[in-house]
Amino acid sequence: MTCTSVCSKLYFKEENPAKSCIQVNDMSHGAFHLVVCDQECMACVRECPTQAISRAKSGAITIDRKKCVGCLACVAVCPIGAMRWFPGAAVTFKCIACGACARACPKQALEIVTKEVEA
């Protein structure tokens, strides 16, 4: 769970798994499934009423915190739960593929993979 700790400390200055962009779900028999972000789906981009969510040329989905009004439409439409929010937060958040989790992973089980995407 080092990845969730590093993530929440980096972005919210506290160790709190609920405030991690990475969600670890125990699937079965000690195997884990990480919910980070589906860069191909684009449901959140299409659903955002203020156009606060966009896809960068690198493929990363980003949220412009100045445009986000906290309506949670992106959270509701995300099929894998990658769009995150917690009570008291003004805006939604998600993994931005910064790589802090991958660098901190003691088992080197994580990596950030990027690819060029067409606009």
VMD Tcl script that builds the backbone (N, CA, C; Angstrom):
set m [mol new atoms 357]
animate dup $m
set s [atomselect $m all]
$s set {name element resname resid chain x y z} {
  {N N MET 1 A 0.811 -1.202 0.000}
  {CA C MET 1 A 0.000 0.000 0.000}
  {C C MET 1 A 0.859 1.273 0.000}
  {N N THR 2 A 2.142 1.108 -0.271}
  {CA C THR 2 A 3.036 2.265 -0.344}
  {C C THR 2 A 2.562 3.252 -1.405}
  {N N CYS 3 A 2.028 2.736 -2.509}
  {CA C CYS 3 A 1.589 3.606 -3.599}
  {C C CYS 3 A 0.482 4.554 -3.157}
  {N N THR 4 A -0.494 4.068 -2.394}
  {CA C THR 4 A -1.591 4.936 -1.956}
  {C C THR 4 A -1.102 5.951 -0.933}
  {N N SER 5 A -0.176 5.541 -0.090}
  {CA C SER 5 A 0.390 6.441 0.912}
  {C C SER 5 A 1.149 7.587 0.256}
  {N N VAL 6 A 2.009 7.258 -0.686}
  {CA C VAL 6 A 2.804 8.267 -1.391}
  {C C VAL 6 A 1.895 9.231 -2.149}
  {N N CYS 7 A 0.884 8.698 -2.794}
  {CA C CYS 7 A -0.027 9.517 -3.584}
  {C C CYS 7 A -0.793 10.506 -2.706}
  {N N SER 8 A -1.378 10.039 -1.630}
  {CA C SER 8 A -2.160 10.945 -0.775}
  {C C SER 8 A -1.269 11.979 -0.098}
  {N N LYS 9 A -0.072 11.585 0.294}
  {CA C LYS 9 A 0.852 12.540 0.907}
  {C C LYS 9 A 1.279 13.611 -0.091}
  {N N LEU 10 A 1.509 13.213 -1.329}
  {CA C LEU 10 A 1.958 14.147 -2.352}
  {C C LEU 10 A 0.882 15.185 -2.675}
  {N N TYR 11 A -0.335 14.739 -2.878}
  {CA C TYR 11 A -1.385 15.652 -3.339}
  {C C TYR 11 A -2.232 16.268 -2.240}
  {N N PHE 12 A -2.356 15.597 -1.099}
  {CA C PHE 12 A -3.222 16.121 -0.039}
  {C C PHE 12 A -2.487 16.307 1.283}
  {N N LYS 13 A -1.185 16.081 1.285}
  {CA C LYS 13 A -0.338 16.326 2.455}
  {C C LYS 13 A -0.749 15.540 3.693}
  {N N GLU 14 A -1.403 14.390 3.470}
  {CA C GLU 14 A -1.733 13.501 4.576}
  {C C GLU 14 A -1.836 12.064 4.066}
  {N N GLU 15 A -1.546 11.136 4.959}
  {CA C GLU 15 A -1.665 9.729 4.586}
  {C C GLU 15 A -3.102 9.291 4.811}
  {N N ASN 16 A -3.833 9.134 3.706}
  {CA C ASN 16 A -5.246 8.781 3.773}
  {C C ASN 16 A -5.609 8.064 2.478}
  {N N PRO 17 A -5.812 6.743 2.508}
  {CA C PRO 17 A -6.120 5.997 1.280}
  {C C PRO 17 A -7.324 6.534 0.511}
  {N N ALA 18 A -8.273 7.147 1.200}
  {CA C ALA 18 A -9.440 7.714 0.518}
  {C C ALA 18 A -9.061 8.910 -0.343}
  {N N LYS 19 A -7.913 9.504 -0.047}
  {CA C LYS 19 A -7.448 10.663 -0.803}
  {C C LYS 19 A -6.322 10.304 -1.766}
  {N N SER 20 A -6.205 9.050 -2.085}
  {CA C SER 20 A -5.209 8.599 -3.054}
  {C C SER 20 A -5.852 8.518 -4.432}
  {N N CYS 21 A -5.135 8.935 -5.437}
  {CA C CYS 21 A -5.621 8.810 -6.815}
  {C C CYS 21 A -5.643 7.349 -7.236}
  {N N ILE 22 A -4.866 6.525 -6.549}
  {CA C ILE 22 A -4.801 5.099 -6.827}
  {C C ILE 22 A -5.699 4.378 -5.840}
  {N N GLN 23 A -6.549 3.524 -6.333}
  {CA C GLN 23 A -7.404 2.723 -5.469}
  {C C GLN 23 A -7.018 1.266 -5.648}
  {N N VAL 24 A -6.691 0.614 -4.554}
  {CA C VAL 24 A -6.301 -0.782 -4.590}
  {C C VAL 24 A -7.476 -1.617 -4.115}
  {N N ASN 25 A -7.943 -2.489 -4.978}
  {CA C ASN 25 A -9.053 -3.380 -4.638}
  {C C ASN 25 A -8.538 -4.807 -4.558}
  {N N ASP 26 A -8.726 -5.444 -3.410}
  {CA C ASP 26 A -8.305 -6.831 -3.252}
  {C C ASP 26 A -9.273 -7.701 -4.042}
  {N N MET 27 A -8.797 -8.330 -5.080}
  {CA C MET 27 A -9.660 -9.099 -5.958}
  {C C MET 27 A -9.856 -10.526 -5.435}
  {N N SER 28 A -8.798 -11.225 -5.122}
  {CA C SER 28 A -8.908 -12.563 -4.547}
  {C C SER 28 A -7.531 -13.184 -4.379}
  {N N HIS 29 A -7.417 -14.027 -3.393}
  {CA C HIS 29 A -6.205 -14.830 -3.159}
  {C C HIS 29 A -4.914 -14.005 -3.163}
  {N N GLY 30 A -4.960 -12.802 -2.611}
  {CA C GLY 30 A -3.760 -11.986 -2.526}
  {C C GLY 30 A -3.418 -11.226 -3.791}
  {N N ALA 31 A -4.189 -11.378 -4.853}
  {CA C ALA 31 A -3.954 -10.610 -6.075}
  {C C ALA 31 A -4.665 -9.269 -5.942}
  {N N PHE 32 A -4.068 -8.211 -6.441}
  {CA C PHE 32 A -4.643 -6.888 -6.313}
  {C C PHE 32 A -4.899 -6.273 -7.673}
  {N N HIS 33 A -5.903 -5.448 -7.724}
  {CA C HIS 33 A -6.252 -4.716 -8.937}
  {C C HIS 33 A -6.146 -3.234 -8.605}
  {N N LEU 34 A -5.356 -2.496 -9.368}
  {CA C LEU 34 A -5.199 -1.071 -9.151}
  {C C LEU 34 A -6.109 -0.311 -10.101}
  {N N VAL 35 A -6.917 0.572 -9.557}
  {CA C VAL 35 A -7.720 1.462 -10.393}
  {C C VAL 35 A -6.961 2.771 -10.486}
  {N N VAL 36 A -6.473 3.080 -11.658}
  {CA C VAL 36 A -5.721 4.317 -11.858}
  {C C VAL 36 A -6.483 5.195 -12.837}
  {N N CYS 37 A -6.448 4.890 -14.108}
  {CA C CYS 37 A -7.215 5.662 -15.074}
  {C C CYS 37 A -7.238 4.985 -16.424}
  {N N ASP 38 A -8.387 5.013 -17.040}
  {CA C ASP 38 A -8.542 4.509 -18.397}
  {C C ASP 38 A -8.419 5.702 -19.326}
  {N N GLN 39 A -7.287 5.838 -19.978}
  {CA C GLN 39 A -7.034 7.000 -20.825}
  {C C GLN 39 A -7.771 6.920 -22.153}
  {N N GLU 40 A -8.335 5.788 -22.482}
  {CA C GLU 40 A -8.994 5.611 -23.777}
  {C C GLU 40 A -10.480 5.923 -23.740}
  {N N CYS 41 A -11.121 5.743 -22.620}
  {CA C CYS 41 A -12.576 5.831 -22.503}
  {C C CYS 41 A -13.115 7.215 -22.861}
  {N N MET 42 A -12.596 8.245 -22.269}
  {CA C MET 42 A -12.980 9.645 -22.514}
  {C C MET 42 A -14.397 9.988 -22.060}
  {N N ALA 43 A -15.087 9.115 -21.329}
  {CA C ALA 43 A -16.442 9.414 -20.863}
  {C C ALA 43 A -16.460 10.666 -20.001}
  {N N CYS 44 A -15.474 10.824 -19.142}
  {CA C CYS 44 A -15.417 11.999 -18.267}
  {C C CYS 44 A -15.218 13.282 -19.059}
  {N N VAL 45 A -14.403 13.213 -20.095}
  {CA C VAL 45 A -14.156 14.384 -20.950}
  {C C VAL 45 A -15.453 14.817 -21.625}
  {N N ARG 46 A -16.179 13.846 -22.163}
  {CA C ARG 46 A -17.445 14.153 -22.845}
  {C C ARG 46 A -18.521 14.640 -21.884}
  {N N GLU 47 A -18.511 14.148 -20.657}
  {CA C GLU 47 A -19.573 14.454 -19.692}
  {C C GLU 47 A -19.388 15.793 -18.976}
  {N N CYS 48 A -18.183 16.284 -18.877}
  {CA C CYS 48 A -17.902 17.494 -18.101}
  {C C CYS 48 A -18.601 18.723 -18.696}
  {N N PRO 49 A -19.517 19.346 -17.924}
  {CA C PRO 49 A -20.271 20.475 -18.455}
  {C C PRO 49 A -19.460 21.766 -18.589}
  {N N THR 50 A -18.319 21.851 -17.901}
  {CA C THR 50 A -17.511 23.070 -17.952}
  {C C THR 50 A -16.231 22.904 -18.775}
  {N N GLN 51 A -16.069 21.753 -19.378}
  {CA C GLN 51 A -14.868 21.419 -20.154}
  {C C GLN 51 A -13.590 21.539 -19.311}
  {N N ALA 52 A -13.720 21.179 -18.034}
  {CA C ALA 52 A -12.572 21.197 -17.136}
  {C C ALA 52 A -11.667 19.987 -17.340}
  {N N ILE 53 A -12.183 18.943 -17.984}
  {CA C ILE 53 A -11.421 17.711 -18.182}
  {C C ILE 53 A -11.026 17.602 -19.647}
  {N N SER 54 A -9.755 17.306 -19.860}
  {CA C SER 54 A -9.272 17.170 -21.241}
  {C C SER 54 A -8.188 16.107 -21.297}
  {N N ARG 55 A -7.846 15.712 -22.495}
  {CA C ARG 55 A -6.768 14.741 -22.684}
  {C C ARG 55 A -5.588 15.441 -23.316}
  {N N ALA 56 A -4.448 15.331 -22.663}
  {CA C ALA 56 A -3.213 15.930 -23.165}
  {C C ALA 56 A -2.676 15.102 -24.322}
  {N N LYS 57 A -1.752 15.666 -25.048}
  {CA C LYS 57 A -1.150 14.956 -26.179}
  {C C LYS 57 A -0.483 13.655 -25.729}
  {N N SER 58 A -0.015 13.619 -24.488}
  {CA C SER 58 A 0.614 12.413 -23.935}
  {C C SER 58 A -0.396 11.307 -23.683}
  {N N GLY 59 A -1.690 11.675 -23.693}
  {CA C GLY 59 A -2.738 10.709 -23.423}
  {C C GLY 59 A -3.318 10.829 -22.037}
  {N N ALA 60 A -2.647 11.556 -21.147}
  {CA C ALA 60 A -3.126 11.711 -19.774}
  {C C ALA 60 A -4.382 12.577 -19.731}
  {N N ILE 61 A -5.362 12.132 -18.975}
  {CA C ILE 61 A -6.573 12.900 -18.746}
  {C C ILE 61 A -6.289 13.845 -17.579}
  {N N THR 62 A -6.536 15.136 -17.769}
  {CA C THR 62 A -6.247 16.119 -16.730}
  {C C THR 62 A -7.497 16.916 -16.375}
  {N N ILE 63 A -7.506 17.457 -15.160}
  {CA C ILE 63 A -8.614 18.272 -14.672}
  {C C ILE 63 A -8.092 19.670 -14.389}
  {N N ASP 64 A -8.711 20.671 -14.991}
  {CA C ASP 64 A -8.387 22.068 -14.719}
  {C C ASP 64 A -9.192 22.472 -13.482}
  {N N ARG 65 A -8.525 22.581 -12.348}
  {CA C ARG 65 A -9.204 22.865 -11.082}
  {C C ARG 65 A -9.903 24.227 -11.091}
  {N N LYS 66 A -9.457 25.132 -11.935}
  {CA C LYS 66 A -10.094 26.449 -12.009}
  {C C LYS 66 A -11.446 26.373 -12.715}
  {N N LYS 67 A -11.606 25.408 -13.607}
  {CA C LYS 67 A -12.860 25.253 -14.354}
  {C C LYS 67 A -13.831 24.281 -13.679}
  {N N CYS 68 A -13.319 23.368 -12.865}
  {CA C CYS 68 A -14.157 22.352 -12.230}
  {C C CYS 68 A -15.094 22.999 -11.214}
  {N N VAL 69 A -16.375 22.664 -11.308}
  {CA C VAL 69 A -17.369 23.199 -10.372}
  {C C VAL 69 A -17.798 22.155 -9.343}
  {N N GLY 70 A -17.209 20.978 -9.384}
  {CA C GLY 70 A -17.512 19.935 -8.408}
  {C C GLY 70 A -18.883 19.303 -8.564}
  {N N CYS 71 A -19.368 19.222 -9.793}
  {CA C CYS 71 A -20.705 18.652 -10.028}
  {C C CYS 71 A -20.725 17.129 -9.924}
  {N N LEU 72 A -19.580 16.498 -9.999}
  {CA C LEU 72 A -19.393 15.047 -9.886}
  {C C LEU 72 A -19.941 14.253 -11.067}
  {N N ALA 73 A -20.242 14.916 -12.171}
  {CA C ALA 73 A -20.714 14.203 -13.361}
  {C C ALA 73 A -19.660 13.212 -13.843}
  {N N CYS 74 A -18.403 13.583 -13.773}
  {CA C CYS 74 A -17.318 12.698 -14.216}
  {C C CYS 74 A -17.210 11.471 -13.317}
  {N N VAL 75 A -17.411 11.658 -12.028}
  {CA C VAL 75 A -17.367 10.539 -11.085}
  {C C VAL 75 A -18.499 9.565 -11.396}
  {N N ALA 76 A -19.671 10.111 -11.665}
  {CA C ALA 76 A -20.843 9.273 -11.945}
  {C C ALA 76 A -20.691 8.468 -13.224}
  {N N VAL 77 A -20.043 9.024 -14.229}
  {CA C VAL 77 A -19.968 8.369 -15.531}
  {C C VAL 77 A -18.735 7.462 -15.685}
  {N N CYS 78 A -17.753 7.576 -14.813}
  {CA C CYS 78 A -16.514 6.790 -14.957}
  {C C CYS 78 A -16.798 5.303 -14.712}
  {N N PRO 79 A -16.577 4.453 -15.725}
  {CA C PRO 79 A -16.914 3.037 -15.584}
  {C C PRO 79 A -15.979 2.245 -14.672}
  {N N ILE 80 A -14.808 2.788 -14.356}
  {CA C ILE 80 A -13.869 2.036 -13.520}
  {C C ILE 80 A -13.572 2.710 -12.183}
  {N N GLY 81 A -14.203 3.833 -11.915}
  {CA C GLY 81 A -13.987 4.512 -10.644}
  {C C GLY 81 A -12.679 5.262 -10.541}
  {N N ALA 82 A -12.106 5.648 -11.653}
  {CA C ALA 82 A -10.836 6.365 -11.647}
  {C C ALA 82 A -11.004 7.834 -11.281}
  {N N MET 83 A -12.168 8.390 -11.551}
  {CA C MET 83 A -12.437 9.777 -11.168}
  {C C MET 83 A -12.807 9.749 -9.692}
  {N N ARG 84 A -12.120 10.540 -8.879}
  {CA C ARG 84 A -12.244 10.451 -7.426}
  {C C ARG 84 A -12.788 11.736 -6.823}
  {N N TRP 85 A -13.422 11.599 -5.679}
  {CA C TRP 85 A -13.915 12.719 -4.883}
  {C C TRP 85 A -14.052 12.222 -3.463}
  {N N PHE 86 A -13.892 13.089 -2.500}
  {CA C PHE 86 A -14.142 12.718 -1.111}
  {C C PHE 86 A -14.936 13.845 -0.454}
  {N N PRO 87 A -15.731 13.531 0.543}
  {CA C PRO 87 A -16.545 14.552 1.206}
  {C C PRO 87 A -15.699 15.731 1.683}
  {N N GLY 88 A -16.135 16.907 1.333}
  {CA C GLY 88 A -15.414 18.117 1.713}
  {C C GLY 88 A -14.506 18.651 0.624}
  {N N ALA 89 A -14.243 17.852 -0.391}
  {CA C ALA 89 A -13.386 18.310 -1.489}
  {C C ALA 89 A -14.178 19.230 -2.403}
  {N N ALA 90 A -13.538 20.267 -2.877}
  {CA C ALA 90 A -14.208 21.227 -3.761}
  {C C ALA 90 A -14.291 20.708 -5.193}
  {N N VAL 91 A -13.321 19.914 -5.582}
  {CA C VAL 91 A -13.262 19.421 -6.960}
  {C C VAL 91 A -12.904 17.943 -6.985}
  {N N THR 92 A -13.099 17.317 -8.131}
  {CA C THR 92 A -12.713 15.921 -8.307}
  {C C THR 92 A -11.213 15.830 -8.563}
  {N N PHE 93 A -10.685 14.627 -8.489}
  {CA C PHE 93 A -9.270 14.409 -8.773}
  {C C PHE 93 A -9.083 13.031 -9.366}
  {N N LYS 94 A -7.926 12.781 -9.942}
  {CA C LYS 94 A -7.603 11.497 -10.540}
  {C C LYS 94 A -6.102 11.391 -10.727}
  {N N CYS 95 A -5.661 10.228 -11.068}
  {CA C CYS 95 A -4.243 10.003 -11.344}
  {C C CYS 95 A -3.827 10.830 -12.550}
  {N N ILE 96 A -2.682 11.485 -12.427}
  {CA C ILE 96 A -2.152 12.255 -13.551}
  {C C ILE 96 A -0.867 11.623 -14.097}
  {N N ALA 97 A -0.623 10.398 -13.716}
  {CA C ALA 97 A 0.550 9.644 -14.187}
  {C C ALA 97 A 1.865 10.347 -13.852}
  {N N CYS 98 A 1.960 10.862 -12.617}
  {CA C CYS 98 A 3.188 11.558 -12.204}
  {C C CYS 98 A 4.333 10.577 -11.962}
  {N N GLY 99 A 4.010 9.338 -11.612}
  {CA C GLY 99 A 5.028 8.310 -11.411}
  {C C GLY 99 A 5.536 8.162 -9.993}
  {N N ALA 100 A 5.043 8.970 -9.055}
  {CA C ALA 100 A 5.512 8.872 -7.667}
  {C C ALA 100 A 5.250 7.483 -7.094}
  {N N CYS 101 A 4.110 6.910 -7.418}
  {CA C CYS 101 A 3.764 5.573 -6.917}
  {C C CYS 101 A 4.733 4.519 -7.455}
  {N N ALA 102 A 5.057 4.612 -8.718}
  {CA C ALA 102 A 5.962 3.647 -9.342}
  {C C ALA 102 A 7.366 3.749 -8.744}
  {N N ARG 103 A 7.820 4.969 -8.521}
  {CA C ARG 103 A 9.150 5.150 -7.932}
  {C C ARG 103 A 9.206 4.638 -6.500}
  {N N ALA 104 A 8.098 4.727 -5.762}
  {CA C ALA 104 A 8.075 4.327 -4.355}
  {C C ALA 104 A 7.775 2.848 -4.141}
  {N N CYS 105 A 7.283 2.162 -5.148}
  {CA C CYS 105 A 6.864 0.771 -4.984}
  {C C CYS 105 A 8.046 -0.125 -4.624}
  {N N PRO 106 A 8.010 -0.758 -3.437}
  {CA C PRO 106 A 9.129 -1.595 -3.028}
  {C C PRO 106 A 9.295 -2.857 -3.880}
  {N N LYS 107 A 8.273 -3.280 -4.549}
  {CA C LYS 107 A 8.339 -4.472 -5.397}
  {C C LYS 107 A 8.526 -4.129 -6.875}
  {N N GLN 108 A 8.594 -2.836 -7.182}
  {CA C GLN 108 A 8.711 -2.366 -8.566}
  {C C GLN 108 A 7.617 -2.970 -9.442}
  {N N ALA 109 A 6.411 -3.036 -8.878}
  {CA C ALA 109 A 5.280 -3.645 -9.578}
  {C C ALA 109 A 4.518 -2.646 -10.452}
  {N N LEU 110 A 4.814 -1.369 -10.314}
  {CA C LEU 110 A 4.104 -0.339 -11.066}
  {C C LEU 110 A 5.029 0.352 -12.057}
  {N N GLU 111 A 4.444 0.770 -13.164}
  {CA C GLU 111 A 5.191 1.600 -14.106}
  {C C GLU 111 A 4.210 2.506 -14.822}
  {N N ILE 112 A 4.693 3.648 -15.252}
  {CA C ILE 112 A 3.883 4.586 -16.016}
  {C C ILE 112 A 4.213 4.381 -17.479}
  {N N VAL 113 A 3.198 4.091 -18.261}
  {CA C VAL 113 A 3.380 3.873 -19.697}
  {C C VAL 113 A 2.607 4.953 -20.422}
  {N N THR 114 A 3.265 5.679 -21.279}
  {CA C THR 114 A 2.603 6.728 -22.049}
  {C C THR 114 A 2.729 6.428 -23.535}
  {N N LYS 115 A 1.806 7.000 -24.292}
  {CA C LYS 115 A 1.876 6.857 -25.734}
  {C C LYS 115 A 1.270 8.096 -26.362}
  {N N GLU 116 A 1.717 8.452 -27.519}
  {CA C GLU 116 A 1.149 9.581 -28.250}
  {C C GLU 116 A -0.243 9.220 -28.698}
  {N N VAL 117 A -1.149 10.160 -28.578}
  {CA C VAL 117 A -2.517 9.953 -29.029}
  {C C VAL 117 A -2.884 11.025 -30.036}
  {N N GLU 118 A -3.798 10.691 -30.899}
  {CA C GLU 118 A -4.262 11.672 -31.871}
  {C C GLU 118 A -5.251 12.595 -31.205}
  {N N ALA 119 A -5.220 13.850 -31.581}
  {CA C ALA 119 A -6.123 14.846 -30.988}
  {C C ALA 119 A -7.548 14.614 -31.399}
}
mol reanalyze $m
mol bondsrecalc $m
mol representation Tube
mol addrep $m
